[in-house]
Structure formats: structure tokens, C-alpha cells
Amino acid sequence: MKNTDNLKIALFCFKLNNSLRFLSSQNIQLVWVWGESNSRSLPFSTTVCEGNIITPRPQTQLIGTQHLLKVFVDAVINHILEVFIKMTEKIKLPIGFKEKYEKLTNWAEFGKFFYPVEKSIRVNTLKISVSELRKRLEKKFKVIQIPWCPEGFWISSRYKNEIHLGSLEESEQGLFYIQEAASMIPPLVLNPKPKEKILDMCASPGSKTTQIAQYMQNKGTLIANDIRKDRIAILERNLKRTGSIAVVTMQPGQQFKDVKFDKILVDAPCSGTGTIRNTLNFKDWNPETFERLSFEQKSLLHSAYNILKKGGLLVYSTCSMEPEENELVVDWLLKRHKKTNLEEITINLKRSKPILTYNKQKLDTRIKKTLRIWPQDNNTSGFFVAKIRKL
């Protein structure tokens, strides 16, 4: 080894030692993981909200590689600086963000959950039993039951390193589906049964479609619809991988005519503000967008109601925290269709009170039966679900 390389190693050790001392003084924990590189999915231990500023307090994972020493030295030094700068920069909230959510929820608690959700999976019982897959995964990971979904589990590494569930053999074989814990709720509320005729109106990428298929045991008629070729392609791949049987259609949900369904899921296109904690991307947070999306959501819900059998069940859901996309949409449907009722959602989880008054507008009192989940309720994404019965 050349003297220049020795100098570089010495310089690296000096810089690394100083970096570790500094990071330690900032209460930041470092976890070294040997293996795959280029991961940017770094978890936060806490977040602090002060005024309109969010300051992440990270638990940093640095991913090293087993290549040449010189490359390793340069890469690690650059990575330490890059990660530290990125993770400690303050994030300015959009105008009106704090003011809006202060009126809707406990801001102090809400502000503690600006970090990514725990990774979770749903066992695909079309291919394997829950107990069998759990035994296999427990050999490699910490596996924790999701209380409201018998097939759902939170997955984490035993060694605090980054895990890539999608690259596991069990995932490639379709034995499980990577799915956020709150996303498992709408199919549970829909409660699909074998031999029923069911429509998933906005189906791609297929997480809820494949969940419905397994509850139906691939018996009956399941229509999985979406509106774009690229989304249909993703949907079809996931249906094939999981062995889920469904008829795939590509058209706007409003175009379904002359057909009646026992049950319909409208997991509507939405702003996705319930998932902000995973990205801390606030640039698209825009109240005008919420209003615009609500028109499409009302249209889809109205169309779904019209093709639902009398006595049939319609589940409406979004991963949005906005009343404009949730309670106000359901309130609109109740006013437009009188032969409609909301049913209680009995699922084992913590929940928040639905919004019954918004911008001085009083909503139908039956909306108290809907399910509103804030991130702080169960440490998940924010979610909204309504269980609608056609009388």
C-alpha cells in the first residue's frame, strides 16, 4: 500500500472520529450496516415541531460497501456529510398547514409523527397460511401482529439495518404483499365473501384488490378497474404474482352502466396527505387541490351508488386527512341519495372523532359512524373510511 493511501486512511480515521464525536453530541445514533448501498430510506427517531418548522431528530443508518478501500473511504466521508446535512435541516411548513390541522386534531401529538411508518406486510392466504409464513419470517425479522388485520404484520430487522422486503423470495413468490397497515382497513370493512360480485373501482396498484380476492378465496366475480395503461400494467403484475383472480377493466369509474354489484370499493384518487409523514414532502399541499379532487371523488361515489344492488355495501376510503375529501364527500352523498345509511365500523384500533362541523358547515350527524384515523392514533398513515349501505 502506498504512503498516499496510508495518509488517506489516517485522514479518514481523523474525520470519522470527529464526525462521530459531533453526531454523538447531537444525540444521533449511528448504525453501521455492511452490504447493499445507495439506500436513502432513513428512519427518524423523533420530530420536533416549533411554530411552522419541523426539525427531524434522526436515527441514521449509514450503508457501506465492501469495495476497494479508497472508494470506501471517500464514499463514507461524503455520505456522513450528505446524510447529516439532509437529516438536520429544518423543514418549513406551507402557509396554512399548521393553522388548519390545529383546528382538526391535537397538533402537539400530530407533530410527533413526522417520520416514516413501520414497514408492514399482508400474508397472501391464497398461497400460504398465516402461521407458516410467520414462522419463516421470524427466522430473519421481528414480526409483530397488526391488531386489526389477522393477515397483517409489522416487519423490522433484528439488527436495525435496512431491510428490502420486495427482494425477498417470499415476496417474489407472492406469499405476501407489502402494504401499509392502515391500507388494509377498507377491504376488512367491505368484508368480501366467496361467490359475491364485487367491484374495486380504482384498483391499481392492487393492494386492496388482492386482499379482496383472498377473502373471496378466488370464488365469485371480482372486477378490478383503473383508468391508465401504466396503472393497469402494475395491477396485472400484482394479480399474477399473488395468484389473484379478477377481471381487469380500463375505463373511468363513471362509465359502468347496466350492471349491479353486491359490494363496491371506491378507494378514491386523493391528495394523499395522510402519507406526508413518509416523505416530508409538503410542496404539493394545496387547499385548492383538495377542492378539485373532491369533485372527482363525489362523481365516483355517485356512480358507484347507482350500480350498487339494493341492500348492497359501498366502502369509500382515502389516504387523505382533508375533510373536503372525506366527511364532506360522504355528506354530499347522503344529501343526494336519501335511501342511504352509514354503518358503524367495528375494527380493533384507536380512532379519532370524525369532523361534523367544518368552516361553519354542519354535516349529517350520521357521519359520526365513519372512521377517521390520524397518524398519532395507531402510528400509521392518516386514513378515512366510510361504510355505506344502499337501502
C-alpha positions as CSV (number, residue, x, y, z in Angstrom):
1,M,0.0,0.0,0.0
2,K,1.4,3.4,-1.0
3,N,2.2,6.2,1.5
4,T,-0.5,8.3,-0.1
5,D,-3.1,5.6,0.7
6,N,-1.8,5.5,4.3
7,L,-2.3,9.2,4.6
8,K,-5.8,9.0,3.2
9,I,-6.7,6.3,5.7
10,A,-5.3,8.4,8.5
11,L,-7.3,11.4,7.3
12,F,-10.4,9.3,7.1
13,C,-10.0,8.0,10.6
14,F,-9.5,11.5,11.9
15,K,-12.5,12.9,10.1
16,L,-14.6,9.9,11.0
17,N,-13.7,10.2,14.7
18,N,-14.6,13.9,14.7
19,S,-17.8,13.2,12.9
20,L,-18.8,10.5,15.4
21,R,-18.0,12.8,18.3
22,F,-20.1,15.6,16.8
23,L,-23.0,13.3,15.9
24,S,-22.9,11.8,19.4
25,S,-23.1,15.3,20.9
26,Q,-26.3,15.8,18.8
27,N,-27.8,12.7,20.3
28,I,-27.8,10.9,16.9
29,Q,-27.3,7.2,16.9
30,L,-25.2,5.6,14.1
31,V,-25.9,2.1,12.9
32,W,-23.3,0.5,10.5
33,V,-24.7,-1.9,8.0
34,W,-22.4,-3.8,5.6
35,G,-23.9,-4.8,2.3
36,E,-26.2,-3.0,-0.1
37,S,-25.6,0.7,-0.7
38,N,-27.4,3.7,-2.0
39,S,-30.3,3.5,0.4
40,R,-32.0,6.8,1.2
41,S,-34.8,5.4,3.3
42,L,-33.6,6.5,6.7
43,P,-35.9,6.4,9.7
44,F,-36.4,9.2,12.2
45,S,-36.4,8.6,15.9
46,T,-38.4,11.8,16.7
47,T,-39.5,15.0,15.2
48,V,-39.9,18.4,16.9
49,C,-42.5,20.9,15.7
50,E,-41.8,24.5,16.7
51,G,-44.2,27.0,15.0
52,N,-44.1,26.4,11.3
53,I,-40.8,24.5,11.4
54,I,-40.3,20.7,11.6
55,T,-36.8,19.6,12.8
56,P,-36.1,15.9,12.3
57,R,-34.1,14.1,15.0
58,P,-32.7,11.2,13.1
59,Q,-31.6,7.7,13.9
60,T,-29.2,7.5,11.0
61,Q,-28.3,4.4,9.0
62,L,-25.1,4.6,7.0
63,I,-24.8,2.0,4.3
64,G,-21.3,1.0,3.4
65,T,-20.0,-1.3,0.7
66,Q,-17.2,-3.9,0.5
67,H,-15.3,-2.5,-2.4
68,L,-11.8,-1.1,-2.6
69,L,-10.6,0.7,0.5
70,K,-10.0,4.0,-1.3
71,V,-13.5,4.1,-2.7
72,F,-15.0,3.1,0.7
73,V,-13.1,5.9,2.5
74,D,-14.2,8.6,0.1
75,A,-17.8,7.3,-0.1
76,V,-18.3,7.1,3.7
77,I,-16.9,10.6,4.4
78,N,-19.2,12.0,1.7
79,H,-22.1,10.0,2.9
80,I,-21.7,11.1,6.5
81,L,-21.8,14.8,5.4
82,E,-24.6,14.3,3.0
83,V,-26.8,12.4,5.4
84,F,-26.2,14.7,8.4
85,I,-26.9,17.8,6.4
86,K,-30.0,16.4,4.9
87,M,-31.4,15.0,8.1
88,T,-30.9,18.0,10.3
89,E,-32.1,20.7,8.0
90,K,-35.3,22.4,9.1
91,I,-38.4,22.0,7.1
92,K,-40.7,24.9,6.6
93,L,-44.4,24.1,6.6
94,P,-46.7,25.5,3.9
95,I,-48.7,28.6,4.8
96,G,-52.0,27.5,6.5
97,F,-50.8,23.9,7.2
98,K,-50.4,24.3,11.0
99,E,-53.4,26.6,11.3
100,K,-55.7,24.0,9.6
101,Y,-54.6,20.9,11.5
102,E,-54.6,22.8,14.8
103,K,-58.4,23.0,14.3
104,L,-58.8,19.4,13.4
105,T,-56.6,17.4,15.7
106,N,-54.1,17.7,18.6
107,W,-51.2,19.5,16.9
108,A,-48.7,18.6,19.6
109,E,-49.3,14.9,19.2
110,F,-49.7,15.1,15.4
111,G,-46.3,16.8,15.2
112,K,-44.5,13.9,16.8
113,F,-45.3,11.6,13.9
114,F,-43.4,13.2,11.0
115,Y,-41.3,10.1,10.3
116,P,-41.8,7.0,8.1
117,V,-44.3,4.4,9.2
118,E,-43.1,0.9,10.1
119,K,-42.9,-1.5,7.2
120,S,-45.7,-4.0,7.1
121,I,-47.0,-6.9,5.0
122,R,-50.2,-8.8,4.5
123,V,-49.9,-12.6,4.2
124,N,-51.5,-13.9,1.0
125,T,-53.6,-16.8,2.2
126,L,-54.3,-17.9,-1.4
127,K,-50.8,-19.3,-1.3
128,I,-49.7,-19.9,2.3
129,S,-51.1,-19.9,5.8
130,V,-50.5,-17.1,8.1
131,S,-48.8,-19.3,10.7
132,E,-46.5,-20.9,8.1
133,L,-45.3,-17.6,6.7
134,R,-44.9,-16.1,10.1
135,K,-42.6,-18.9,11.1
136,R,-40.5,-18.3,8.0
137,L,-40.2,-14.6,8.5
138,E,-39.4,-14.8,12.3
139,K,-36.2,-16.6,11.4
140,K,-35.0,-13.3,9.8
141,F,-37.0,-10.4,11.2
142,K,-39.0,-9.1,14.1
143,V,-42.7,-9.9,13.3
144,I,-45.4,-8.0,15.2
145,Q,-49.2,-8.7,14.6
146,I,-51.3,-5.8,13.3
147,P,-54.2,-5.8,15.7
148,W,-57.0,-5.1,13.2
149,C,-55.8,-7.5,10.4
150,P,-55.3,-11.2,11.1
151,E,-53.1,-11.4,8.0
152,G,-51.1,-8.3,8.7
153,F,-47.7,-7.9,10.3
154,W,-45.2,-5.1,11.0
155,I,-41.8,-6.2,9.9
156,S,-38.4,-4.9,11.2
157,S,-34.8,-6.1,11.2
158,R,-33.4,-7.7,14.3
159,Y,-30.2,-5.8,13.7
160,K,-31.6,-2.3,12.9
161,N,-30.3,-2.5,9.3
162,E,-32.2,-1.5,6.2
163,I,-34.5,-4.3,5.0
164,H,-35.7,-4.8,1.4
165,L,-38.9,-6.8,1.6
166,G,-39.5,-6.6,-2.1
167,S,-36.3,-8.6,-2.8
168,L,-37.2,-11.5,-0.6
169,E,-38.0,-14.8,-2.2
170,E,-41.4,-14.9,-0.3
171,S,-42.3,-11.6,-1.9
172,E,-41.3,-12.6,-5.4
173,Q,-43.4,-15.8,-5.0
174,G,-46.4,-13.7,-4.0
175,L,-46.6,-15.2,-0.4
176,F,-47.1,-11.7,1.0
177,Y,-47.9,-8.2,-0.2
178,I,-46.1,-5.2,1.1
179,Q,-48.9,-3.0,2.3
180,E,-49.2,-0.1,4.8
181,A,-51.1,-1.2,7.9
182,A,-53.9,1.4,7.5
183,S,-54.4,0.5,3.9
184,M,-55.6,-3.0,5.0
185,I,-58.7,-1.5,6.6
186,P,-61.0,-0.8,3.6
187,P,-61.2,-4.4,2.4
188,L,-61.8,-5.5,6.0
189,V,-64.8,-3.1,6.2
190,L,-66.0,-4.4,2.8
191,N,-65.9,-7.9,4.2
192,P,-65.9,-9.8,0.9
193,K,-67.4,-13.3,0.7
194,P,-67.0,-16.1,-1.8
195,K,-69.5,-16.0,-4.7
196,E,-70.2,-12.3,-4.4
197,K,-70.0,-9.9,-7.3
198,I,-67.6,-7.1,-6.3
199,L,-66.1,-4.0,-8.0
200,D,-62.8,-2.4,-7.0
201,M,-63.4,0.9,-8.9
202,C,-59.9,2.4,-8.5
203,A,-57.8,-0.7,-8.2
204,S,-54.2,-0.1,-9.1
205,P,-51.6,-1.0,-7.8
206,G,-53.7,-3.8,-6.4
207,S,-53.0,-4.0,-2.7
208,K,-56.7,-3.9,-1.8
209,T,-57.8,-5.9,-4.9
210,T,-55.5,-8.8,-3.9
211,Q,-56.8,-8.6,-0.4
212,I,-60.4,-8.7,-1.6
213,A,-59.5,-11.7,-3.8
214,Q,-58.0,-13.7,-0.9
215,Y,-61.1,-13.0,1.3
216,M,-63.3,-14.2,-1.6
217,Q,-61.0,-17.3,-1.9
218,N,-60.9,-16.6,-5.7
219,K,-64.6,-17.6,-5.8
220,G,-67.1,-15.3,-7.3
221,T,-66.7,-12.2,-9.6
222,L,-64.2,-9.5,-8.9
223,I,-63.8,-6.6,-11.3
224,A,-60.6,-4.6,-10.9
225,N,-60.8,-1.3,-12.7
226,D,-58.4,1.6,-13.4
227,I,-58.0,4.3,-16.0
228,R,-54.5,4.2,-17.4
229,K,-52.4,1.6,-19.2
230,D,-49.4,2.1,-16.9
231,R,-51.5,1.6,-13.8
232,I,-53.3,-1.4,-15.4
233,A,-49.9,-3.0,-16.1
234,I,-48.8,-2.7,-12.4
235,L,-52.2,-4.1,-11.3
236,E,-52.0,-7.1,-13.6
237,R,-48.4,-7.9,-12.4
238,N,-49.5,-7.9,-8.8
239,L,-52.6,-10.0,-9.6
240,K,-50.4,-12.6,-11.4
241,R,-47.8,-12.6,-8.7
242,T,-50.3,-13.2,-5.9
243,G,-52.5,-15.7,-7.9
244,S,-55.5,-13.4,-7.5
245,I,-58.3,-13.9,-10.0
246,A,-60.0,-10.8,-11.2
247,V,-61.4,-9.4,-14.4
248,V,-59.3,-6.3,-15.3
249,T,-61.1,-3.3,-17.0
250,M,-59.8,0.1,-18.0
251,Q,-62.3,2.9,-18.0
252,P,-63.4,5.8,-15.9
253,G,-65.4,4.5,-12.9
254,Q,-68.3,6.7,-14.0
255,Q,-68.7,4.7,-17.2
256,F,-70.0,1.5,-15.5
257,K,-73.6,1.0,-16.7
258,D,-76.2,-1.7,-16.8
259,V,-74.5,-3.8,-14.2
260,K,-75.2,-4.3,-10.5
261,F,-72.7,-5.3,-7.7
262,D,-73.2,-6.8,-4.3
263,K,-70.3,-4.7,-2.9
264,I,-68.1,-1.9,-4.3
265,L,-64.9,-0.4,-3.0
266,V,-64.1,3.2,-4.0
267,D,-60.6,3.8,-2.8
268,A,-60.6,7.2,-4.4
269,P,-57.8,9.1,-6.0
270,C,-56.9,11.7,-3.4
271,S,-54.3,14.2,-2.2
272,G,-52.5,11.6,-0.1
273,T,-51.9,14.0,2.8
274,G,-52.2,11.1,5.2
275,T,-48.9,9.8,3.9
276,I,-46.9,13.0,4.2
277,R,-45.1,11.6,7.2
278,N,-43.3,9.1,4.9
279,T,-41.8,11.8,2.7
280,L,-42.0,15.1,4.5
281,N,-42.8,16.5,1.0
282,F,-45.1,19.5,1.6
283,K,-44.7,21.1,-1.8
284,D,-48.0,19.6,-3.2
285,W,-50.0,20.5,-0.1
286,N,-52.6,22.9,-1.6
287,P,-56.2,23.5,-0.4
288,E,-57.2,24.2,-4.0
289,T,-56.2,20.7,-4.9
290,F,-58.4,19.3,-2.1
291,E,-61.4,21.1,-3.6
292,R,-60.7,20.0,-7.1
293,L,-60.2,16.4,-6.1
294,S,-63.5,16.4,-4.2
295,F,-65.4,16.8,-7.4
296,E,-63.9,13.7,-8.9
297,Q,-64.5,11.8,-5.6
298,K,-68.2,12.8,-5.5
299,S,-68.6,11.7,-9.1
300,L,-67.0,8.3,-8.5
301,L,-69.1,7.8,-5.3
302,H,-72.3,8.8,-7.0
303,S,-71.6,6.4,-9.9
304,A,-70.8,3.6,-7.5
305,Y,-74.0,4.1,-5.7
306,N,-76.0,3.9,-8.9
307,I,-74.6,0.4,-9.8
308,L,-74.9,-1.0,-6.3
309,K,-77.7,-3.5,-5.7
310,K,-80.4,-2.6,-3.2
311,G,-79.1,-3.7,0.2
312,G,-75.6,-3.6,-1.2
313,L,-72.5,-2.3,0.6
314,L,-70.3,0.6,-0.6
315,V,-67.0,1.4,1.1
316,Y,-65.4,4.8,0.4
317,S,-61.8,5.4,1.5
318,T,-58.9,7.8,1.1
319,C,-55.4,8.2,2.5
320,S,-56.2,11.9,2.9
321,M,-56.6,13.8,6.1
322,E,-58.7,16.6,4.5
323,P,-62.4,16.9,5.4
324,E,-63.0,18.2,1.8
325,E,-62.1,14.8,0.5
326,N,-63.7,12.8,3.3
327,E,-66.6,13.8,5.5
328,L,-67.8,16.5,3.1
329,V,-67.9,14.0,0.2
330,V,-69.9,11.5,2.3
331,D,-72.2,14.3,3.5
332,W,-72.8,15.2,-0.2
333,L,-73.8,11.6,-1.0
334,L,-76.2,11.4,2.0
335,K,-78.0,14.6,0.9
336,R,-78.2,13.5,-2.7
337,H,-79.4,9.9,-2.1
338,K,-82.0,9.7,0.7
339,K,-82.2,5.9,0.7
340,T,-78.7,5.6,2.1
341,N,-77.4,4.9,5.5
342,L,-74.0,4.7,7.3
343,E,-73.0,1.7,9.4
344,E,-70.7,1.5,12.3
345,I,-67.1,0.3,11.6
346,T,-66.2,-2.2,14.3
347,I,-62.4,-2.7,14.0
348,N,-59.9,-3.1,16.8
349,L,-58.0,0.2,16.6
350,K,-57.7,3.6,18.0
351,R,-59.7,6.3,16.2
352,S,-60.4,10.0,16.2
353,K,-63.8,11.7,16.1
354,P,-64.9,12.4,12.5
355,I,-65.4,16.1,11.5
356,L,-69.0,17.1,11.9
357,T,-68.7,20.8,11.5
358,Y,-66.3,22.4,9.0
359,N,-66.0,26.0,8.0
360,K,-69.2,26.7,9.9
361,Q,-71.0,24.0,7.9
362,K,-72.8,21.4,9.9
363,L,-72.7,17.9,8.4
364,D,-75.1,15.0,8.7
365,T,-74.8,13.5,12.2
366,R,-74.6,10.0,10.8
367,I,-71.1,10.8,9.7
368,K,-70.0,10.1,13.3
369,K,-70.1,6.5,12.2
370,T,-67.2,7.0,9.7
371,L,-63.7,6.1,10.6
372,R,-61.1,8.8,10.8
373,I,-57.5,7.9,11.7
374,W,-54.7,10.4,12.3
375,P,-51.1,9.2,12.2
376,Q,-50.8,9.5,16.0
377,D,-53.8,7.2,16.7
378,N,-52.0,4.0,15.7
379,N,-48.7,5.1,14.3
380,T,-49.9,4.6,10.7
381,S,-50.6,6.8,7.8
382,G,-53.7,9.0,8.1
383,F,-56.8,7.3,6.7
384,F,-60.6,7.7,6.3
385,V,-63.2,5.0,5.7
386,A,-67.0,5.2,5.3
387,K,-69.3,2.1,5.3
388,I,-72.4,3.0,3.2
389,R,-75.5,0.8,2.8
390,K,-77.9,1.3,0.0
391,L,-81.5,0.9,1.4
